[in-house]
Amino acid sequence: MGKLLQSDNTLHLWEQFVESGELAADNINPVVAASWKRCYTSGVDPYDGRSHLILDKKELQQLLKQRAELINIALPLMKDLNRYVAGSGFLVMLTDERGFILEVLGDQDILRSARQINFIKGAAWTEQEVGTNAIGTVLQEKIPLQITSYEHYCQLHHSWTCSAAPIFNEQEQMIGVLNVSGPCGETHQHTLGMVVSAVAAIMFQMRVHARNLELNVINERMRNVFMSMSDGVMVLGNDGCIVQINPVAEQLLGRSSRDIEGKHCETFFPDYIKIQDPLQKGKEWNDVEAHLQGAGGTINCIASCKPIWDENARVNGSILIFNPLKKISNLVNRLSGAHASFTFQDIIGQNHKLLEAVQTATLAADKRSNILLQGESGTGKELFAQAIHNASPRKHGPFVALNCGAIPRELLGSELFGYVDGAFTGARRGGRTGKFELASGGTLFLDEIGEMPLGKQVSLLRAVQEKEISRIGDDKVIPVDVRIICATNKDLKAEVEKGNFRQDLYYRLNVIKIKLPSLRERREDIPLQFNYFLEQTSEKMEMPMPQVEPSVLDYLCRYDWPGNVRELQNVVERMINISNGQEITVQHLPNEILQQGNSKNNEPVLLPSSGVSVSEQRERQKQDRDRFEKQEIIMLLDKYGGNISRIAQEMNVSRNTIYRKMKRYEIRL
């Protein structure tokens, strides 16, 4: 009886309001009252109730595509809700935040009734279109609501009851409304509770979906990092078996992931005992040397291993990251300056002895043979060594230099070959890589080779012959691919006769001998060298290039230069400093140069022809090298009867290179 009286009272209030726009009593839901007023002000027809804003087919398809995520998450829960109300004449529907219906579920009878008022997919169910209703009013108030019978503003809806609740995203923005509508005679206060519970479930599923999307993005990023890492990576299970590897690991092992995954790590890492700590004790280790059984045999690696923890703080596997020591050494060499800076273009002079040395060095650069550079201190032996390296196929590899006379004899072996942890008292923890390993793939320049103690010469001979070394304190053999360039200011053959140098090592190193002339043997190059150093040093010191008194060159050309080019460079720098940017005169020369110049005042001075620039001198050097190379090709053609393959092998170049040089020099078979 109470419900009927309330319903009759609501009908009476509605009739009065739609006629006058005034509410005669305040015993009506204030939310409904506010909605009626909005509808009246907007001019909504209370005797209509049909939606007249309906999307066409194309617009609807576009909307459904845009709201696919919401629909896909909500639909299973809508189906569950529909099963609860099946047979009772109720509809379950979903709208977007503008009130457009996205999905409708229900019995066929009630669906037909709904179509009569355009209560269908694609229709706008807002207060402006159809007056007060659960969907439209929820869109306004953003709270769960139940609108029943005469509470609807439009008369066509008075036979309906509707319960709706807003759906919010994680940013607390309303993105839709879930609604249940049916005959007003079936109104139940628990219906709204069911809708609110369903909306809570939808919002929870949306949060889960968002987290899954975030995890998918993170996983994809991690996968991309894993697959594109320049290091080899293995993911191990807690039993030590390989779960996953990346392409670099495949390349190093020479096998596909299909052949590797599932096998025990010990199959490829004999040092597996090192990997057990992260798996058994959860202790990580970093940058430890390990041996990998790879595609081409044993590969020395630098490896790190870290445990993987599960949600219960238990070790559930480990990640093993490794890189060939050779690759790391090349990177260290490049970053630490273990590379060659000079080329043959940096060798200044036109003396025929120097040009012969440059020609021989240029031709030797393409070969694999060891080279012995002989000359006094300061004649530019390291400059020649760097130029040879930069003109060789190894130019992209490291250039590592070691002065054999500057290292104490007891440390020379560890410098050359390295050592392992605990090899001797004072050894650095973790061991150390030697110069042979650092130079692998490039050039090892051994300066002052004549100062090497006899005891160390045996080890060097074995390394040169076998192309492999063993670190001090270790029995593992490490292959090294190194080209040796040696330099000395001694007559090594005389040292062999004296018993100071091993004969077998001498012949191993003295495959291609290049003698560098002293500066006093090429006095005509002194003005060129002087001008070159004058320009270079002035630029380095950020000073204008000073004028030079002509008699200064006379004194420089009469001096014997015991320190050779290095001494001349130091003298130039000294004179620029003490002249303080003014003209350089005889007064700025060191006393020893003045004294010797005065004692040889009547001797003729050999000066280069006037007007010869450094660029012209370099062009002459290039022409001389080309002439020498042409003569060598002609000689080899005669020697091997025109067999291009044999000539290419002899010169350590490709057949195409020989054909190209023959065309360039106009050599015909």
C-alpha positions in Angstrom: 0.0 0.0 0.0 2.9 2.4 0.9 4.5 1.8 -2.5 1.2 2.5 -4.3 0.7 5.7 -2.4 4.3 6.8 -3.1 3.8 6.0 -6.8 0.5 7.8 -7.0 2.1 10.8 -5.3 5.0 10.8 -7.7 2.6 10.6 -10.7 0.7 13.6 -9.3 3.9 15.6 -8.8 5.0 14.7 -12.3 1.7 15.8 -13.9 1.8 19.1 -12.0 5.5 19.7 -13.0 5.3 19.0 -16.7 2.3 21.4 -16.8 3.8 24.2 -14.7 7.5 23.6 -14.3 7.0 23.9 -10.5 7.3 21.2 -7.8 4.4 21.6 -5.3 6.1 19.4 -2.6 9.6 18.4 -1.5 8.9 14.7 -0.8 10.7 13.5 -3.9 14.2 12.3 -4.4 16.2 15.5 -4.8 18.4 13.9 -7.6 15.1 13.2 -9.5 13.8 16.7 -8.8 17.1 18.3 -10.1 16.9 16.1 -13.3 13.3 17.1 -14.0 14.3 20.7 -13.8 17.1 20.2 -16.2 14.8 18.4 -18.6 12.1 21.1 -18.4 14.7 23.9 -19.0 16.1 22.0 -22.0 12.7 21.6 -23.5 12.5 17.8 -23.4 9.1 16.5 -24.6 7.6 14.6 -21.6 5.2 12.7 -23.8 7.9 11.4 -26.2 10.8 9.4 -24.7 12.3 8.1 -27.9 15.9 8.8 -28.7 16.3 10.8 -31.9 20.1 10.8 -31.9 21.2 7.4 -33.3 24.6 6.7 -34.9 24.6 5.4 -38.5 26.2 2.0 -39.2 29.6 3.5 -40.0 29.7 5.8 -37.0 28.6 2.9 -34.7 31.4 0.6 -36.1 34.0 3.3 -35.5 32.7 3.8 -31.9 32.7 0.1 -31.1 36.3 -0.1 -32.4 37.3 2.8 -30.2 35.7 1.3 -27.1 36.7 -2.3 -27.8 38.8 -2.6 -24.7 35.9 -1.6 -22.4 33.4 -3.8 -24.3 35.7 -6.8 -24.2 36.2 -6.5 -20.4 32.6 -5.7 -19.6 30.9 -8.2 -21.8 31.7 -11.4 -19.8 30.4 -9.7 -16.7 27.3 -8.5 -18.5 26.6 -12.0 -19.6 26.8 -13.2 -16.0 24.4 -10.5 -14.9 22.0 -11.3 -17.8 21.9 -14.9 -16.7 20.7 -13.8 -13.2 17.8 -11.7 -14.7 17.0 -14.0 -17.6 13.2 -14.6 -18.0 12.3 -11.5 -15.9 12.1 -9.1 -18.8 15.2 -7.2 -18.0 17.9 -5.7 -20.3 21.6 -5.4 -19.5 23.4 -2.6 -21.4 26.6 -0.7 -21.6 27.1 2.9 -22.8 30.1 5.1 -23.3 30.7 8.4 -21.3 28.4 10.3 -23.7 25.5 7.9 -23.3 25.7 6.1 -26.6 24.7 2.5 -26.1 27.5 0.1 -26.9 26.0 -3.3 -26.1 22.6 -4.7 -25.2 21.7 -8.2 -23.8 18.3 -9.5 -22.9 15.3 -11.7 -23.8 13.9 -11.2 -27.3 10.5 -9.9 -26.0 12.0 -7.1 -24.0 14.5 -6.3 -26.9 11.5 -5.8 -29.2 9.8 -3.5 -26.6 13.0 -1.5 -26.3 13.3 -1.0 -30.0 9.9 0.8 -30.0 11.5 3.6 -28.0 14.9 3.3 -29.8 16.4 1.8 -26.7 19.0 0.2 -29.0 22.7 -0.1 -29.8 24.0 3.2 -31.1 21.3 5.4 -29.6 22.1 8.3 -27.3 20.3 7.8 -23.9 21.0 11.2 -22.3 18.7 13.5 -20.3 18.7 15.9 -23.3 17.4 13.1 -25.6 15.0 11.1 -23.4 14.6 13.0 -20.1 15.3 11.6 -16.7 16.5 8.0 -16.8 19.1 6.0 -14.9 21.8 6.2 -17.7 21.4 9.9 -18.5 21.1 11.0 -14.9 24.1 8.9 -13.8 26.1 10.7 -16.6 25.1 14.0 -14.9 25.5 13.0 -11.2 28.3 10.4 -11.6 26.8 8.3 -8.8 24.9 4.9 -8.9 21.1 5.5 -9.3 17.8 3.6 -9.6 15.1 5.5 -11.5 11.6 3.8 -11.4 8.3 4.4 -13.1 7.0 8.0 -12.7 10.4 9.2 -11.7 11.2 9.1 -15.4 10.6 12.4 -17.0 9.1 11.0 -20.2 5.8 9.2 -20.1 6.9 6.3 -22.4 9.3 5.2 -19.7 6.9 5.1 -16.8 6.5 1.3 -17.2 10.3 0.9 -16.8 12.6 0.6 -13.9 16.4 1.3 -14.5 19.4 0.8 -12.3 22.8 2.2 -13.4 26.3 2.8 -12.1 29.2 4.8 -13.6 32.4 3.1 -14.7 35.7 5.0 -14.0 39.2 4.4 -15.2 42.4 4.6 -13.1 42.5 8.4 -13.7 39.1 8.6 -12.1 37.6 9.7 -15.4 34.1 8.3 -16.2 34.3 6.1 -19.4 30.9 4.5 -19.4 27.7 3.3 -17.6 26.4 -0.1 -16.9 22.6 -0.3 -16.8 19.9 -2.9 -16.0 16.3 -2.0 -17.2 13.0 -3.9 -17.0 9.3 -3.8 -16.1 8.6 -1.4 -13.2 6.6 -4.1 -11.5 9.8 -6.1 -11.0 11.6 -3.3 -9.2 13.9 -4.6 -6.4 16.2 -2.7 -4.2 18.9 -5.3 -4.7 19.1 -4.7 -8.5 21.2 -1.6 -8.1 23.5 -3.5 -5.7 24.0 -6.1 -8.4 24.9 -3.4 -11.0 27.3 -1.7 -8.6 29.0 -5.0 -7.9 29.3 -5.8 -11.6 30.8 -2.3 -12.2 33.3 -2.9 -9.4 34.3 -6.2 -11.1 34.7 -4.4 -14.5 36.9 -1.7 -13.0 39.0 -4.4 -11.3 39.4 -6.3 -14.6 40.4 -3.0 -16.3 43.1 -2.4 -13.7 44.4 -6.0 -14.2 44.3 -5.5 -18.0 46.2 -2.3 -17.7 48.9 -4.0 -15.6 49.1 -6.8 -18.1 49.6 -4.3 -20.9 52.3 -2.6 -18.9 54.0 -6.0 -18.3 53.7 -6.8 -21.9 55.4 -3.5 -22.8 58.1 -4.1 -20.2 58.6 -7.7 -21.4 58.9 -6.6 -25.0 61.4 -3.9 -24.1 63.4 -6.4 -22.0 63.3 -8.9 -24.9 64.5 -6.3 -27.3 67.4 -5.5 -24.9 68.1 -9.2 -24.5 68.2 -9.9 -28.2 70.2 -6.8 -29.1 72.8 -6.9 -26.4 76.4 -6.9 -27.7 77.3 -9.4 -24.9 76.5 -13.1 -24.9 73.7 -13.9 -22.4 72.5 -17.2 -21.0 69.5 -17.5 -18.7 69.9 -20.6 -16.4 67.4 -22.5 -14.4 68.1 -23.4 -10.8 69.4 -26.8 -12.0 72.1 -25.0 -14.1 70.4 -25.9 -17.4 70.1 -23.3 -20.1 66.6 -21.8 -20.4 67.3 -19.1 -23.0 70.2 -17.5 -25.0 70.6 -14.4 -27.1 71.9 -14.2 -30.7 75.5 -13.2 -29.6 75.7 -16.3 -27.5 74.5 -18.4 -30.5 77.2 -16.9 -32.6 80.0 -17.5 -30.1 78.8 -21.1 -29.5 78.3 -21.7 -33.2 75.0 -23.4 -32.6 71.3 -22.4 -32.7 69.3 -21.8 -29.6 67.3 -24.9 -30.4 70.4 -27.0 -30.0 71.6 -25.2 -26.9 68.6 -24.6 -24.7 67.9 -27.4 -22.3 71.5 -28.5 -22.1 73.6 -28.0 -18.9 75.7 -24.9 -18.7 78.8 -27.1 -17.9 78.6 -28.4 -21.5 79.9 -25.0 -22.7 81.5 -23.5 -19.6 84.0 -26.0 -18.0 84.4 -23.5 -15.2 80.9 -24.3 -14.1 81.9 -24.3 -10.4 82.1 -20.5 -10.6 78.5 -20.4 -11.7 77.3 -22.5 -8.7 77.7 -19.6 -6.2 74.9 -17.5 -7.6 72.7 -20.6 -8.0 73.4 -22.1 -4.6 74.3 -19.2 -2.3 72.7 -16.3 -4.2 76.1 -14.5 -4.5 76.8 -12.7 -7.7 80.2 -12.2 -9.2 81.4 -9.7 -11.9 84.1 -9.5 -14.5 85.7 -12.9 -13.9 87.7 -14.7 -16.6 86.1 -17.9 -17.8 86.6 -20.3 -20.7 83.9 -21.0 -23.2 83.8 -24.0 -25.5 82.8 -22.1 -28.6 82.5 -22.8 -32.3 86.3 -22.4 -32.9 87.6 -24.0 -29.7 88.2 -22.5 -26.3 87.4 -18.8 -26.1 88.7 -16.7 -23.2 85.9 -14.6 -21.8 85.1 -12.0 -19.2 81.9 -13.2 -17.5 79.5 -12.0 -14.8 76.8 -14.0 -13.2 73.8 -12.8 -11.1 71.1 -14.8 -9.3 67.4 -14.6 -10.2 65.1 -14.3 -7.1 61.5 -15.4 -7.0 58.7 -13.7 -4.9 59.7 -15.8 -1.9 63.3 -14.5 -1.9 64.6 -17.9 -3.2 67.1 -18.3 -6.0 65.2 -19.5 -9.1 68.1 -19.4 -11.6 70.8 -17.0 -12.8 71.8 -14.8 -15.7 75.3 -15.4 -17.2 76.7 -12.5 -19.3 80.0 -13.0 -21.1 82.2 -11.5 -23.8 85.3 -12.6 -25.6 88.4 -11.2 -23.9 89.7 -10.2 -27.4 86.7 -8.0 -28.0 87.0 -6.3 -24.6 90.8 -5.9 -25.1 90.2 -4.2 -28.5 87.7 -1.8 -26.9 90.1 -1.0 -24.0 92.9 -0.5 -26.4 90.9 1.9 -28.5 89.7 3.9 -25.5 93.1 3.9 -23.7 95.1 5.0 -26.7 96.5 1.7 -27.9 96.2 2.6 -31.5 98.4 4.0 -34.2 98.1 7.7 -35.1 100.8 8.1 -37.8 100.8 7.1 -41.5 103.4 7.2 -44.2 102.2 10.7 -45.0 103.6 11.9 -41.7 107.2 10.8 -42.6 109.0 14.0 -43.8 112.0 13.9 -46.0 113.3 13.3 -49.6 116.6 11.7 -48.9 117.0 8.6 -51.0 117.8 6.3 -48.0 114.7 7.4 -46.2 112.6 7.0 -49.4 113.9 3.5 -49.8 113.0 2.7 -46.2 109.5 4.1 -46.8 109.1 2.0 -50.0 110.2 -1.2 -48.3 107.9 -0.4 -45.3 104.9 0.3 -47.7 105.3 -3.0 -49.5 105.8 -4.9 -46.2 102.7 -3.4 -44.7 100.4 -5.7 -46.7 102.3 -8.8 -45.7 102.1 -11.0 -42.6 105.8 -11.3 -42.0 107.5 -9.9 -39.0 109.5 -6.7 -39.4 112.8 -5.5 -37.8 113.3 -1.7 -37.7 117.0 -0.7 -37.1 118.2 2.8 -36.5 119.6 5.1 -33.9 117.5 6.4 -31.1 115.2 9.2 -32.3 115.1 8.2 -36.0 111.4 7.6 -35.9 111.2 3.8 -35.5 107.8 3.9 -33.7 106.5 6.4 -36.4 107.4 3.8 -39.0 105.8 1.0 -37.0 102.5 2.9 -36.7 102.6 3.8 -40.4 103.1 0.1 -41.3 100.2 -0.9 -39.0 97.9 1.8 -40.5 98.7 0.6 -44.0 98.1 -3.1 -43.2 94.9 -5.2 -43.2 95.2 -5.0 -39.4 94.7 -1.2 -39.2 91.3 -1.7 -37.5 92.9 -3.8 -34.8 95.0 -2.6 -31.8 98.5 -1.3 -31.9 100.2 -2.1 -28.6 103.7 -0.9 -27.9 106.2 -2.2 -25.3 109.7 -0.9 -24.6 111.7 -3.9 -23.6 114.5 -1.8 -22.2 112.2 0.1 -19.8 110.7 -2.9 -18.0 112.6 -4.7 -15.2 113.6 -8.1 -16.3 111.6 -9.9 -13.6 108.4 -8.1 -14.8 108.9 -8.4 -18.5 107.3 -11.9 -18.7 104.2 -10.7 -17.0 104.0 -7.7 -19.2 104.2 -9.8 -22.4 102.1 -12.8 -21.4 100.1 -11.7 -18.4 99.4 -13.8 -15.2 96.6 -15.4 -13.3 95.4 -14.7 -9.8 98.0 -15.7 -7.2 100.7 -16.4 -9.8 103.4 -14.7 -7.6 103.8 -12.5 -4.6 102.4 -9.1 -5.3 100.3 -10.2 -8.3 97.2 -8.2 -8.8 94.0 -9.9 -7.6 92.1 -11.4 -10.6 95.3 -11.6 -12.7 96.3 -9.4 -15.6 96.1 -9.6 -19.4 99.5 -9.4 -21.2 100.5 -7.4 -24.2 100.2 -10.4 -26.6 96.5 -10.8 -25.7 95.8 -7.1 -25.9 97.4 -6.9 -29.3 95.6 -10.0 -30.7 94.1 -9.1 -34.1 96.5 -6.2 -34.5 100.2 -5.3 -34.1 102.6 -5.7 -31.2 105.5 -3.2 -31.4 108.5 -4.3 -29.3 110.9 -1.4 -29.0 114.5 -1.9 -27.9 114.2 -5.6 -28.5 118.0 -5.8 -28.2 117.6 -5.1 -24.4 115.5 -8.2 -23.8 117.2 -10.6 -21.3 118.2 -14.0 -22.8 115.9 -15.9 -20.4 112.8 -14.1 -21.7 113.9 -14.6 -25.3 112.9 -18.3 -25.2 109.3 -17.5 -24.2 109.1 -14.8 -26.9 110.4 -17.3 -29.5 107.8 -19.8 -28.6 105.0 -17.2 -28.8 106.2 -16.0 -32.2 106.6 -19.6 -33.6 103.4 -21.2 -32.1 101.2 -18.1 -32.1 100.0 -19.0 -28.7 100.9 -18.1 -25.1 100.3 -19.2 -21.5 99.9 -16.8 -18.7 102.3 -17.0 -15.9 101.0 -19.4 -13.3 98.5 -21.0 -15.7 98.8 -24.1 -18.0 96.0 -23.1 -20.4 97.1 -22.3 -23.9 95.7 -19.1 -25.4 95.9 -18.6 -29.2 97.0 -15.1 -30.3 96.9 -13.5 -33.7 99.6 -10.9 -33.6 102.0 -9.3 -36.1 105.4 -8.5 -34.6 107.3 -5.3 -35.4 110.6 -5.0 -33.5 112.9 -2.0 -33.2 116.5 -1.7 -32.0 119.4 0.7 -32.1 121.8 -2.2 -31.9 123.3 -4.5 -34.5 121.4 -7.6 -33.6 123.6 -9.8 -35.7 126.7 -8.6 -33.7 124.7 -9.3 -30.5 124.0 -12.8 -31.7 127.8 -13.4 -32.2 128.5 -12.0 -28.7 125.9 -14.4 -27.3 123.6 -11.6 -26.1 120.8 -12.5 -28.5 119.4 -15.9 -29.6 120.1 -16.7 -33.2 116.8 -18.5 -33.7 114.8 -15.6 -32.4 116.9 -13.2 -34.6 115.9 -15.0 -37.7 112.3 -15.2 -36.7 112.1 -11.4 -36.2 114.5 -10.4 -39.0 112.2 -11.4 -41.9 111.9 -7.9 -43.4 114.7 -5.6 -42.2 114.3 -1.9 -42.6 117.2 0.4 -41.8 116.3 4.0 -40.9 119.0 6.6 -41.7 120.1 9.0 -39.0 119.4 12.7 -39.4 123.1 13.5 -40.1 122.9 11.0 -43.0 120.2 13.0 -44.6 121.1 16.6 -43.9 119.1 17.8 -46.9 115.9 16.9 -45.0 116.8 19.1 -42.0 115.1 22.3 -43.4 112.0 20.3 -44.3 111.8 18.7 -40.8 112.6 22.1 -39.2 109.8 23.9 -41.0 107.3 21.0 -40.3 108.1 21.1 -36.6 108.0 24.9 -36.5 104.5 25.0 -38.0 103.2 22.1 -35.9 104.6 23.4 -32.6 103.4 27.0 -33.2 99.9 25.7 -33.8 100.0 23.5 -30.7 101.2 26.4 -28.6 98.6 28.7 -30.2 101.3 31.1 -31.3 101.9 32.7 -34.7 104.6 31.0 -36.7 107.8 33.1 -36.1 110.2 34.3 -38.8 113.6 32.6 -38.9 117.0 34.1 -39.5 118.6 32.3 -42.5 121.8 31.6 -40.7 119.9 29.4 -38.2 119.4 26.8 -40.9 123.1 26.8 -41.6 123.9 25.9 -38.0 121.1 23.3 -37.9 122.5 21.6 -41.1 126.1 21.5 -39.7 125.0 19.9 -36.5 125.4 16.1 -36.2 122.1 15.5 -34.3 123.0 12.6 -32.0 119.4 12.6 -30.8 118.2 12.6 -34.5 114.6 13.8 -35.3 113.5 13.7 -31.7 116.3 16.1 -30.7 115.4 18.5 -33.6 111.8 18.6 -32.5 112.9 19.5 -28.9 115.2 22.2 -30.2 112.4 23.7 -32.3 110.1 23.8 -29.3 112.8 25.3 -27.1 113.5 28.1 -29.6 109.8 29.0 -30.0 109.5 29.3 -26.2 112.5 31.5 -25.6 111.9 33.7 -28.7 108.5 34.4 -27.2 106.9 34.9 -30.7 109.7 37.1 -32.0 112.1 36.2 -34.9 114.2 33.2 -34.2 117.9 34.0 -34.5 121.2 32.3 -33.9 121.1 33.5 -30.3 118.2 31.2 -29.6 120.2 28.1 -30.6 121.6 25.7 -27.9 125.3 26.1 -27.2 126.2 22.6 -28.5 124.8 23.5 -31.9 126.6 26.8 -32.0 129.9 25.3 -31.0 129.7 22.5 -33.6 128.5 24.9 -36.3 131.4 27.2 -35.7 133.9 24.4 -35.9 132.5 23.3 -39.3 132.1 26.8 -40.7 134.0 26.1 -43.9 132.3 22.8 -44.7 129.7 22.9 -47.5 126.1 22.5 -46.4 123.7 20.3 -48.5 120.4 22.0 -48.7 117.3 20.9 -50.7 116.5 22.6 -53.9 114.6 25.9 -53.2 110.8 25.9 -53.4 110.3 22.3 -52.4 107.2 22.2 -50.1 106.2 19.3 -47.8 103.3 18.5 -50.1 105.6 18.3 -53.1 108.0 16.1 -51.1 105.2 13.8 -50.2 104.1 13.5 -53.8 107.6 12.5 -54.8 107.5 9.9 -52.1 104.3 8.5 -53.6 105.8 8.4 -57.1 108.8 6.6 -55.8 106.7 4.0 -54.0 104.6 3.5 -57.1 107.7 2.9 -59.2 109.0 0.4 -56.7 105.7 -1.5 -56.6 105.5 -1.6 -60.4 109.0 -3.1 -60.5 108.1 -5.7 -57.9 105.0 -6.8 -59.9 107.0 -7.1 -63.1 109.6 -9.2 -61.3 107.0 -11.5 -59.8 105.2 -11.9 -63.2 108.5 -13.1 -64.6 109.2 -15.3 -61.6 105.9 -17.1 -61.6 105.3 -17.1 -65.3 102.3 -14.8 -65.1 100.4 -16.8 -62.4 98.3 -14.1 -60.8 97.2 -16.3 -57.9 100.9 -17.0 -56.9 101.7 -13.2 -57.2 98.6 -12.3 -55.0 99.7 -14.9 -52.4 103.2 -13.5 -52.4 102.0 -9.9 -52.0 99.3 -11.0 -49.5 96.5 -9.2 -51.5 93.6 -10.4 -53.6 93.8 -11.3 -57.3 91.5 -8.4 -58.1 94.0 -6.0 -56.4 96.8 -7.4 -58.7 94.7 -6.9 -61.8 93.8 -3.4 -60.7 97.5 -2.5 -60.0 98.5 -3.9 -63.4 95.9 -1.8 -65.1 97.1 1.3 -63.2 100.8 0.7 -64.1 99.9 -0.3 -67.6 101.5 -3.8 -67.2 100.5 -6.3 -69.8 101.0 -10.1 -69.7 
